[in-house]
Amino acid sequence: MSRAEANAATSLSAKVAIALVPIITSIIAGLSSFKAAVLTPLAFLPTVAAYYWWAHANRTSHQNRGELEPLIWTYLIVGIGGTLALSIAQLSMYFVLVSVTMGPDANDYWTEFLRGTAEGLSPEQRQRRAEIASSWQHWLLTFLFSYIMAGGFEELLKFFPVLYARRRDQKKKMRRDGAYIDYALAGALSLVTVECIGYISDTCANGIEGWVEPLVTLAQRLVAGTLGHVLASLLTSLRAVRSDFYGPSMSWIRILAPAILLHGTANMAVFVSCSMQGHVGWVHPTEMISIVGLYGNYFCVVGLVGLMVWREYKTLQQHISKLKAH
C-alpha cells in the first residue's frame, strides 16, 4: 500500500459514521419540519468539496497531508461534542452578562433576544423591542458576545484540531505543514455544517410558507458562513505552521488573536445591521439599506481575512524557499 493509499484508508466504523450521520441529522431535523429534512443534507456540501480537495492534495503531496481517518473523527467530535460544549459555554457566560448588565430588565431582554422574527408583534411590543435594541446595555452585550462568546470561544474551539495535529506530528516525529491545515479545515467545516443546519431548522420552525426563505438562509450559510469560518481557520493554521516550523515562536493567544479580532468584527457587522432595525439578537434585516450594509460590512471583513491568509501564505513560501536554498 502506498503512502497516499494509507492516508486515505478508513475503518469500518468511520465509513458507517460517514453514512449514518447525515441521515440521522436529516431525520432529527425532519421532526420539526419537512423542509428542514430536505435541506439539511445540502449543509454538508462544503465538507464534500473539501474532501475532494484533500483527496487531490493527498495524491500530489501525500507526505505532507493528514490521514483521513483521524480527520473524520476530528470533524465528528468537533461537530457533536465541541459545538455542544461551545453552546453551553456561550449561553452560560451570556446569561451571567445579561443578568448583570440588564438587571431587572433581563427577562425582557431574553424574550426579545430569543425571537426568531418580529412578525405579529403589537406596536407596544415593537416599541419595547426598539428601546432595548437602542440601549447602551444592548450595545455592550453585543460587543461582548461578538468578540468573546463568538470570536473568542469559536476560534478557540477551531484551534483544538491544530493542537491535535501538532501532537500527532510530535509523537510520530514528523513535520507536516499541510496536516495543520487539514485539521483546521476539519474543525472549521464541522462548525460550519452545524451552524448551517441550525439556521435552516430555525428558519423552517418559524412556520414560513414556501421555500424561498429557507433556500436563501441555506445559500447565505453555505457562502457567508463557510467563507468566514474557513478563512479564519486557515489564517490560524498558517500562523501555527510559521510559529512551529519557521519561527519566531508565538504563544497560542498571538496565533489566535487576528482570527478572534476579525471574527468578532464580522459578527458585530451583522448584529449592528439588526440593531439598527430595532432588533435584539439575530433577525434577518428586511430593509434594503440594512441588507446592503450587512453584507457589505461582512464581506469587507471576510475580504480582509482573505488578504491576511494570502500574505501569511506568501510569508511561509519565502521561509520554505530560504530553507531550500540552504
C-alpha positions in Angstrom: 0.0 0.0 0.0 1.4 3.4 -1.0 1.6 6.3 1.5 -1.2 8.1 -0.3 -3.4 5.0 0.0 -2.5 4.6 3.6 -3.5 8.2 4.3 -6.9 7.6 2.6 -7.6 4.3 4.4 -10.6 4.3 6.8 -12.0 1.8 9.2 -15.5 0.3 9.0 -16.6 2.5 11.9 -15.6 5.6 10.1 -17.4 4.5 7.0 -20.5 3.8 9.0 -20.3 7.2 10.7 -19.9 9.0 7.3 -23.0 7.2 6.0 -25.2 7.5 9.1 -24.5 11.0 10.5 -26.1 12.9 7.6 -29.1 10.5 7.6 -29.7 10.7 11.3 -29.2 14.5 11.3 -31.8 14.9 8.5 -34.3 12.7 10.4 -33.9 14.7 13.6 -34.3 18.0 11.6 -37.4 16.5 10.0 -39.1 16.0 13.3 -39.9 19.7 13.3 -40.1 20.5 9.6 -40.2 18.6 6.3 -38.3 21.4 4.6 -35.5 21.2 7.1 -35.2 17.5 6.5 -34.9 18.1 2.7 -32.4 20.9 3.0 -30.2 19.5 5.8 -28.1 17.2 3.5 -27.2 20.3 1.5 -25.4 21.7 4.5 -22.7 19.0 4.0 -21.8 20.3 0.5 -18.7 22.3 1.7 -17.5 19.2 3.5 -17.9 17.1 0.4 -16.0 19.7 -1.6 -13.2 19.8 1.0 -12.9 16.1 0.9 -12.3 16.1 -2.9 -9.8 18.9 -2.4 -8.0 16.8 0.2 -8.1 13.7 -2.0 -6.4 15.6 -4.8 -3.8 17.1 -2.4 -3.1 13.7 -1.0 -2.3 12.3 -4.4 0.1 15.1 -5.2 1.8 15.6 -1.8 0.8 12.7 0.4 3.8 13.1 2.7 2.5 16.4 3.9 -1.2 15.6 4.5 -3.1 14.5 7.5 -4.6 11.0 7.5 -8.3 10.7 6.6 -9.4 8.5 9.5 -8.4 11.0 12.3 -9.7 13.9 10.2 -13.2 12.2 10.1 -13.2 11.7 13.8 -12.0 15.2 14.4 -14.8 16.5 12.3 -17.4 14.5 14.2 -16.0 15.2 17.7 -15.9 19.0 17.0 -19.4 18.9 15.4 -21.1 16.9 18.1 -19.2 17.3 21.4 -17.4 20.5 20.6 -20.4 22.5 19.5 -22.4 21.2 22.5 -19.7 22.4 24.9 -19.4 25.6 22.9 -23.1 26.3 23.2 -23.2 25.6 26.9 -20.2 27.9 27.5 -21.6 30.7 25.3 -25.1 30.6 26.8 -23.8 30.3 30.4 -21.5 33.3 30.1 -24.1 35.3 28.2 -26.7 34.5 30.8 -24.4 35.9 33.5 -23.6 39.0 31.5 -27.2 39.7 30.7 -28.2 39.3 34.3 -25.5 41.7 35.5 -25.9 44.2 32.7 -29.7 44.3 32.3 -30.7 43.8 35.9 -34.5 43.8 36.3 -34.9 44.0 32.5 -33.1 40.7 31.9 -36.3 38.7 31.3 -37.5 41.3 28.8 -34.1 41.1 27.0 -34.2 37.3 26.8 -37.7 37.4 25.4 -36.7 39.7 22.6 -33.3 38.0 22.1 -34.8 34.6 21.5 -37.4 35.8 19.0 -36.6 34.5 15.5 -38.9 37.1 13.9 -40.6 40.3 14.7 -43.7 39.5 12.7 -47.0 39.5 14.5 -45.8 41.8 17.3 -48.0 44.6 18.6 -46.9 48.3 18.3 -46.2 48.2 22.1 -44.0 45.1 21.8 -42.2 46.6 18.8 -41.6 49.8 20.7 -40.2 48.0 23.8 -38.0 45.9 21.5 -36.6 49.0 19.8 -36.0 50.6 23.3 -33.9 47.6 24.3 -32.1 47.5 21.0 -31.0 51.1 21.3 -29.9 50.9 25.0 -26.2 51.1 25.9 -26.6 47.8 27.7 -27.6 46.0 24.5 -24.6 47.5 22.6 -22.3 46.4 25.3 -23.7 42.9 25.3 -23.5 42.8 21.5 -19.8 43.8 21.7 -19.0 41.2 24.3 -20.9 38.5 22.5 -19.3 39.2 19.2 -15.7 39.3 20.4 -15.7 36.9 23.4 -18.5 34.3 23.0 -18.5 34.2 19.2 -15.0 35.3 18.1 -13.1 34.0 21.2 -14.8 30.8 22.0 -15.4 29.6 18.4 -11.9 30.3 17.2 -10.5 28.6 20.3 -12.7 25.5 19.5 -11.4 25.5 15.9 -7.8 25.7 17.2 -8.0 22.4 19.1 -7.7 20.4 15.9 -4.5 22.2 15.1 -3.1 21.4 18.5 -4.1 17.8 17.9 -2.2 17.8 14.6 0.8 19.2 16.4 0.7 16.5 19.0 0.3 13.7 16.4 3.4 15.0 14.5 5.4 15.3 17.6 4.6 11.7 18.6 5.4 10.4 15.1 8.5 12.7 14.8 7.0 14.1 11.6 6.9 17.6 10.1 3.8 18.1 8.0 2.8 21.7 7.3 -0.3 20.5 5.4 -1.6 18.4 8.2 -2.1 21.6 10.3 -4.3 23.0 7.5 -6.2 19.7 7.1 -7.1 19.5 10.7 -8.0 23.2 10.9 -10.4 22.8 7.9 -12.0 19.7 9.5 -12.8 21.7 12.6 -14.0 24.7 10.7 -16.2 22.8 8.3 -17.7 20.8 11.2 -18.8 24.1 12.9 -20.0 25.5 9.5 -22.2 22.5 9.0 -23.7 22.5 12.5 -24.4 26.3 12.2 -26.0 25.9 8.8 -28.3 23.1 10.0 -29.2 25.2 13.0 -30.1 28.2 10.9 -32.1 26.1 8.4 -34.1 24.4 11.2 -34.7 27.7 13.0 -36.0 29.3 9.7 -38.3 26.4 8.9 -39.6 26.2 12.5 -41.0 29.7 12.2 -43.7 28.4 10.0 -42.8 30.4 7.0 -44.7 29.4 3.9 -42.9 28.5 0.7 -39.2 27.6 0.1 -37.7 30.9 -0.8 -36.6 32.0 2.7 -35.2 28.6 3.8 -33.3 28.4 0.5 -32.0 32.0 1.0 -30.9 31.0 4.5 -29.1 27.9 3.2 -27.3 29.9 0.5 -26.2 32.6 3.0 -24.8 30.0 5.3 -23.1 28.0 2.6 -21.4 31.1 1.2 -21.0 33.6 4.0 -20.7 31.1 6.9 -18.3 28.9 5.1 -16.0 31.7 3.9 -15.9 33.3 7.3 -15.1 30.2 9.3 -12.8 28.5 6.8 -10.7 31.6 6.1 -10.3 32.4 9.8 -9.2 28.8 10.5 -6.8 28.9 7.5 -5.2 32.1 9.0 -4.8 30.5 12.4 -3.3 27.2 11.0 -0.9 29.1 8.7 0.3 31.2 11.7 0.7 28.0 13.7 2.8 26.5 10.9 5.0 29.6 10.9 5.4 29.5 14.6 6.2 25.8 15.0 8.3 25.3 11.9 9.9 28.5 10.8 9.8 30.9 13.7 9.7 33.1 15.6 7.7 31.0 18.1 4.4 32.6 19.1 2.1 31.9 22.1 -1.4 30.4 21.4 -3.1 33.8 22.0 -0.8 35.5 19.5 -1.6 32.8 16.9 -5.3 33.2 17.5 -5.5 37.0 18.0 -6.1 38.1 14.4 -8.8 35.4 13.8 -10.6 36.3 17.1 -10.5 40.0 16.3 -11.7 39.7 12.7 -14.4 37.1 13.6 -15.7 39.4 16.3 -15.7 42.3 13.9 -17.7 40.3 11.3 -20.2 39.4 14.0 -20.5 43.0 15.0 -21.2 44.0 11.4 -24.1 41.5 11.4 -25.6 42.5 14.7 -25.3 46.2 14.1 -27.4 45.8 11.0 -30.1 44.0 13.1 -29.9 46.6 15.9 -30.3 49.5 13.5 -33.7 48.0 12.6 -34.7 47.8 16.2 -34.0 44.1 16.7 -32.4 42.3 19.7 -30.2 39.5 18.5 -30.3 38.0 15.1 -33.3 38.7 12.8 -32.6 39.0 9.1 -32.9 42.6 8.0 -35.8 43.4 5.6 -34.9 47.0 4.6 -32.7 47.1 1.6 -30.2 49.6 3.1 -29.7 47.3 6.1 -29.3 44.3 3.9 -26.7 46.0 1.8 -25.0 47.3 4.9 -24.9 43.9 6.5 -23.4 42.0 3.6 -21.2 44.9 2.6 -19.6 45.2 6.0 -19.4 41.4 6.5 -17.7 40.7 3.2 -15.3 43.6 3.7 -14.1 41.8 6.9 -14.0 38.5 5.1 -12.0 40.1 2.3 -9.6 41.4 4.9 -9.2 37.9 6.3 -8.6 36.5 2.9 -5.9 39.1 2.3 -4.2 38.2 5.6 -4.4 34.5 4.6 -2.7 35.2 1.3 0.0 37.3 3.0 0.6 34.6 5.6 0.9 32.0 2.8 3.4 34.1 0.9 5.4 34.6 4.0 5.6 30.8 4.5 6.6 30.3 0.9 9.5 32.7 1.5 10.6 30.8 4.5 10.4 27.5 2.6 12.4 28.9 -0.3 15.2 30.1 2.1 15.4 26.7 3.7 15.7 25.0 0.3 18.4 27.5 -0.7 20.4 26.4 2.3 
